């Protein structure tokens, strides 16, 4: 009778040990799933953060490049080497064109504007990608910059017409307004209204992107 009791007690211990072992396995599995889930969430969060950081960095760099190209377009100084290269590109078989003030000036502005257009194209590519993540936040903030560039383009066209065979008849006040837009008087926004306008447009984009550049 005692041996039977001992055997029964031993069986109970075995069952308890098996149950305990199974419980441990289940608990370990649950902990493993929890850790894996948290790790996946953390990885996704980091991946999203890195994606936003890289996009914000590219966007800001592209915006600064457009700003710099605008300054280049508005630079009143044209070196002889810049004129020669622009005329060569514009009139490859007519090198004497550089002696013509109207032709050479037009060639330089065309060359400068092409560089600005390339910078704008790069910015627009990044802008389209930003809509996937942030909606229209970036495009809406770029509108003042695009509007200023369009006005600059019109001002340059009107400026170049003054060198044509039939110059556009405009008032002295209108001519002064065109000159203030076409030529950069100063890098200081306080001394150049159009410079201030471009800087304000760039700042609007920068303020949106700056928080996303913090890791």
Secondary structure, 3 states (H helix, E strand, C coil): CHHHHHHHHHHHHHHHHHHHHHHHHHHHHHHHHHHHHHHHHHHHHHHHHHHHHHHHHHHHHHHHHHHHHHHHHHCCCCCHHHHHHHHHHHCCCCHHHHHCHHHHHHHHHHHHHHHHHHHHHHHHHHHHHHHHHHCCHHHHHHHHHHHHHHHHHHHHHHHHHCCCCCCCCCCHHHHHHHHHHHCCCCCCCCCCHHHHHHHHHHHHHHHHHHHHHCC
